[in-house]
Amino acid sequence: FADLMNDSRTYGQLQTGQIIRVGPQEYEVALAVVEDHHVINQGGVKFYVLPSDRGFNIKAFGAVGDEVSDDTSAIQMAYTVASGSAKLVYWPTGRYRTTATIYVGPLVSTDGDNASGVTILKDHDGDGFVQSSSVSFGTNKSFAKNIAVLATEDFINTGWGFRFINCVDMELDNLL
């Protein structure tokens, strides 16, 4: 992600619709006039993050997972992009500090590498992770698995770690 963001190429050097690969992640060059882009580089080029076989990787949106950086905006953007499209949001191993509740819309699933390796550090007084109105369609069920939520010392007794509202037939596995 950092390589793409530090890229100073401009629209004169890249073509709209061009696919840029950064490691295993692919990004598509967006039109200069769009407002629905996901990320932007130093050269001012707007990009859409493309899902991989594991879904939308939160690191492709700028999440760092070093327990110091505020990853809230990047994580929320991944869920916003995936929302309503029955897409998966993937969390690689890391400790992701959040300063606001992460809201997950319907039809979106969450998958972490493993609950001992993926942690949301809740550094605020709200809920850590809220999923609402998840429904299943045939054999396609929304799920949340392999993530832990820990509150930082200042917020240990506030809010929920996970909250699932009006979720029907949703799979929950290995949530701590």
HUFEN-V537692 format. One record per pair of residues at least 12 apart in sequence whose C-alpha atoms are under 8 Angstrom apart, sorted by sequence separation. I is the first residue (numbers start at 1). GAP is how many residues later the second one is. D is the distance in whole Angstrom. If there is no record, write none. Layout:
BEGIN
i=I gap=GAP d=D
i=I gap=GAP d=D
END
This chain:
BEGIN
i=16 gap=12 d=8
i=17 gap=12 d=5
i=49 gap=12 d=7
i=62 gap=12 d=5
i=63 gap=12 d=6
i=149 gap=12 d=5
i=16 gap=13 d=5
i=17 gap=13 d=6
i=32 gap=13 d=7
i=61 gap=13 d=5
i=149 gap=13 d=7
i=15 gap=14 d=7
i=16 gap=14 d=6
i=17 gap=14 d=8
i=32 gap=14 d=6
i=61 gap=14 d=7
i=14 gap=15 d=7
i=16 gap=15 d=6
i=30 gap=15 d=8
i=31 gap=15 d=7
i=59 gap=15 d=8
i=29 gap=16 d=7
i=30 gap=16 d=5
i=58 gap=16 d=7
i=61 gap=16 d=7
i=29 gap=17 d=6
i=30 gap=17 d=5
i=58 gap=17 d=5
i=61 gap=17 d=6
i=4 gap=18 d=7
i=29 gap=18 d=5
i=30 gap=18 d=6
i=3 gap=19 d=7
i=28 gap=19 d=5
i=29 gap=19 d=7
i=89 gap=19 d=7
i=91 gap=19 d=8
i=93 gap=19 d=7
i=27 gap=20 d=6
i=28 gap=20 d=5
i=58 gap=20 d=6
i=86 gap=20 d=8
i=87 gap=20 d=7
i=88 gap=20 d=6
i=89 gap=20 d=6
i=90 gap=20 d=6
i=91 gap=20 d=6
i=92 gap=20 d=6
i=93 gap=20 d=6
i=1 gap=21 d=7
i=11 gap=21 d=8
i=27 gap=21 d=6
i=28 gap=21 d=7
i=57 gap=21 d=7
i=83 gap=21 d=7
i=84 gap=21 d=7
i=86 gap=21 d=4
i=87 gap=21 d=5
i=88 gap=21 d=5
i=89 gap=21 d=5
i=90 gap=21 d=5
i=91 gap=21 d=4
i=92 gap=21 d=5
i=93 gap=21 d=7
i=128 gap=21 d=7
i=27 gap=22 d=5
i=28 gap=22 d=7
i=39 gap=22 d=7
i=56 gap=22 d=6
i=83 gap=22 d=5
i=84 gap=22 d=6
i=85 gap=22 d=7
i=86 gap=22 d=5
i=87 gap=22 d=6
i=88 gap=22 d=6
i=89 gap=22 d=6
i=90 gap=22 d=6
i=91 gap=22 d=6
i=95 gap=22 d=8
i=96 gap=22 d=8
i=98 gap=22 d=7
i=100 gap=22 d=8
i=26 gap=23 d=7
i=27 gap=23 d=5
i=38 gap=23 d=7
i=83 gap=23 d=6
i=84 gap=23 d=6
i=85 gap=23 d=7
i=86 gap=23 d=7
i=88 gap=23 d=7
i=90 gap=23 d=8
i=94 gap=23 d=6
i=95 gap=23 d=6
i=96 gap=23 d=6
i=97 gap=23 d=6
i=98 gap=23 d=6
i=99 gap=23 d=7
i=100 gap=23 d=8
i=101 gap=23 d=8
i=26 gap=24 d=6
i=79 gap=24 d=7
i=80 gap=24 d=8
i=83 gap=24 d=7
i=84 gap=24 d=7
i=93 gap=24 d=5
i=94 gap=24 d=5
i=95 gap=24 d=5
i=96 gap=24 d=5
i=97 gap=24 d=5
i=98 gap=24 d=5
i=99 gap=24 d=5
i=100 gap=24 d=6
i=25 gap=25 d=8
i=26 gap=25 d=8
i=71 gap=25 d=6
i=72 gap=25 d=7
i=79 gap=25 d=6
i=80 gap=25 d=8
i=83 gap=25 d=6
i=93 gap=25 d=5
i=94 gap=25 d=6
i=95 gap=25 d=6
i=96 gap=25 d=6
i=97 gap=25 d=6
i=98 gap=25 d=6
i=99 gap=25 d=5
i=101 gap=25 d=6
i=104 gap=25 d=8
i=106 gap=25 d=7
i=26 gap=26 d=8
i=56 gap=26 d=7
i=70 gap=26 d=8
i=71 gap=26 d=6
i=72 gap=26 d=5
i=76 gap=26 d=6
i=79 gap=26 d=7
i=82 gap=26 d=6
i=92 gap=26 d=7
i=95 gap=26 d=7
i=97 gap=26 d=7
i=98 gap=26 d=7
i=100 gap=26 d=7
i=101 gap=26 d=5
i=102 gap=26 d=6
i=103 gap=26 d=6
i=104 gap=26 d=6
i=105 gap=26 d=6
i=106 gap=26 d=6
i=108 gap=26 d=8
i=144 gap=26 d=8
i=145 gap=26 d=8
i=25 gap=27 d=7
i=67 gap=27 d=8
i=69 gap=27 d=8
i=70 gap=27 d=5
i=71 gap=27 d=6
i=72 gap=27 d=6
i=75 gap=27 d=7
i=76 gap=27 d=7
i=91 gap=27 d=7
i=100 gap=27 d=8
i=101 gap=27 d=5
i=102 gap=27 d=5
i=103 gap=27 d=5
i=104 gap=27 d=5
i=105 gap=27 d=6
i=106 gap=27 d=5
i=107 gap=27 d=6
i=120 gap=27 d=7
i=122 gap=27 d=7
i=124 gap=27 d=8
i=142 gap=27 d=8
i=143 gap=27 d=5
i=144 gap=27 d=6
i=145 gap=27 d=6
i=146 gap=27 d=7
i=147 gap=27 d=7
i=148 gap=27 d=6
i=149 gap=27 d=6
i=65 gap=28 d=8
i=66 gap=28 d=6
i=67 gap=28 d=5
i=68 gap=28 d=8
i=69 gap=28 d=6
i=70 gap=28 d=6
i=72 gap=28 d=7
i=100 gap=28 d=7
i=101 gap=28 d=6
i=102 gap=28 d=6
i=103 gap=28 d=6
i=104 gap=28 d=7
i=105 gap=28 d=7
i=106 gap=28 d=4
i=107 gap=28 d=6
i=118 gap=28 d=7
i=119 gap=28 d=6
i=120 gap=28 d=6
i=121 gap=28 d=6
i=122 gap=28 d=6
i=123 gap=28 d=6
i=141 gap=28 d=7
i=142 gap=28 d=5
i=143 gap=28 d=4
i=144 gap=28 d=5
i=145 gap=28 d=5
i=146 gap=28 d=5
i=147 gap=28 d=5
i=148 gap=28 d=4
i=65 gap=29 d=4
i=66 gap=29 d=6
i=67 gap=29 d=5
i=68 gap=29 d=6
i=70 gap=29 d=7
i=79 gap=29 d=8
i=101 gap=29 d=7
i=105 gap=29 d=7
i=106 gap=29 d=7
i=107 gap=29 d=8
i=118 gap=29 d=5
i=119 gap=29 d=5
i=120 gap=29 d=5
i=121 gap=29 d=5
i=122 gap=29 d=4
i=123 gap=29 d=5
i=141 gap=29 d=6
i=142 gap=29 d=6
i=143 gap=29 d=6
i=144 gap=29 d=7
i=145 gap=29 d=5
i=146 gap=29 d=6
i=147 gap=29 d=6
i=64 gap=30 d=8
i=65 gap=30 d=5
i=66 gap=30 d=6
i=67 gap=30 d=5
i=72 gap=30 d=7
i=98 gap=30 d=8
i=115 gap=30 d=8
i=116 gap=30 d=8
i=117 gap=30 d=8
i=118 gap=30 d=6
i=119 gap=30 d=6
i=120 gap=30 d=6
i=121 gap=30 d=6
i=122 gap=30 d=6
i=125 gap=30 d=6
i=141 gap=30 d=7
i=143 gap=30 d=8
i=145 gap=30 d=6
i=56 gap=31 d=8
i=58 gap=31 d=7
i=65 gap=31 d=4
i=66 gap=31 d=8
i=114 gap=31 d=8
i=115 gap=31 d=4
i=116 gap=31 d=7
i=119 gap=31 d=7
i=121 gap=31 d=6
i=123 gap=31 d=8
i=124 gap=31 d=6
i=127 gap=31 d=8
i=128 gap=31 d=7
i=129 gap=31 d=8
i=144 gap=31 d=8
i=9 gap=32 d=8
i=11 gap=32 d=8
i=55 gap=32 d=6
i=56 gap=32 d=6
i=57 gap=32 d=6
i=58 gap=32 d=6
i=59 gap=32 d=8
i=64 gap=32 d=7
i=65 gap=32 d=7
i=111 gap=32 d=8
i=114 gap=32 d=4
i=115 gap=32 d=4
i=116 gap=32 d=7
i=123 gap=32 d=6
i=126 gap=32 d=7
i=127 gap=32 d=4
i=128 gap=32 d=6
i=129 gap=32 d=6
i=130 gap=32 d=6
i=131 gap=32 d=6
i=132 gap=32 d=6
i=133 gap=32 d=6
i=134 gap=32 d=7
i=135 gap=32 d=6
i=136 gap=32 d=7
i=8 gap=33 d=7
i=9 gap=33 d=8
i=10 gap=33 d=5
i=11 gap=33 d=8
i=55 gap=33 d=5
i=56 gap=33 d=5
i=57 gap=33 d=5
i=58 gap=33 d=6
i=59 gap=33 d=8
i=63 gap=33 d=7
i=109 gap=33 d=5
i=110 gap=33 d=6
i=111 gap=33 d=6
i=112 gap=33 d=6
i=113 gap=33 d=6
i=114 gap=33 d=6
i=115 gap=33 d=5
i=122 gap=33 d=8
i=125 gap=33 d=5
i=126 gap=33 d=5
i=127 gap=33 d=5
i=128 gap=33 d=5
i=129 gap=33 d=5
i=130 gap=33 d=5
i=131 gap=33 d=5
i=132 gap=33 d=5
i=133 gap=33 d=5
i=134 gap=33 d=4
i=135 gap=33 d=5
i=136 gap=33 d=6
i=7 gap=34 d=6
i=8 gap=34 d=5
i=9 gap=34 d=5
i=10 gap=34 d=6
i=11 gap=34 d=6
i=54 gap=34 d=7
i=55 gap=34 d=5
i=56 gap=34 d=6
i=57 gap=34 d=6
i=58 gap=34 d=8
i=107 gap=34 d=8
i=108 gap=34 d=6
i=109 gap=34 d=5
i=110 gap=34 d=5
i=111 gap=34 d=5
i=112 gap=34 d=5
i=113 gap=34 d=8
i=125 gap=34 d=6
i=126 gap=34 d=7
i=127 gap=34 d=6
i=128 gap=34 d=6
i=129 gap=34 d=6
i=130 gap=34 d=6
i=131 gap=34 d=6
i=132 gap=34 d=6
i=133 gap=34 d=5
i=134 gap=34 d=6
i=135 gap=34 d=6
i=136 gap=34 d=7
i=5 gap=35 d=7
i=6 gap=35 d=6
i=7 gap=35 d=6
i=8 gap=35 d=4
i=10 gap=35 d=6
i=25 gap=35 d=7
i=54 gap=35 d=8
i=55 gap=35 d=6
i=57 gap=35 d=7
i=107 gap=35 d=6
i=108 gap=35 d=8
i=109 gap=35 d=6
i=110 gap=35 d=6
i=111 gap=35 d=6
i=112 gap=35 d=6
i=127 gap=35 d=7
i=128 gap=35 d=8
i=130 gap=35 d=7
i=132 gap=35 d=6
i=133 gap=35 d=7
i=134 gap=35 d=8
i=135 gap=35 d=7
i=5 gap=36 d=4
i=6 gap=36 d=6
i=7 gap=36 d=7
i=8 gap=36 d=8
i=9 gap=36 d=7
i=54 gap=36 d=6
i=111 gap=36 d=8
i=127 gap=36 d=7
i=131 gap=36 d=8
i=134 gap=36 d=7
i=4 gap=37 d=6
i=5 gap=37 d=6
i=38 gap=39 d=7
i=122 gap=39 d=8
i=67 gap=54 d=7
i=86 gap=56 d=8
i=1 gap=58 d=7
i=1 gap=59 d=6
i=115 gap=59 d=6
i=1 gap=60 d=7
i=2 gap=60 d=8
i=114 gap=60 d=8
i=115 gap=60 d=6
i=1 gap=61 d=6
i=115 gap=61 d=7
END
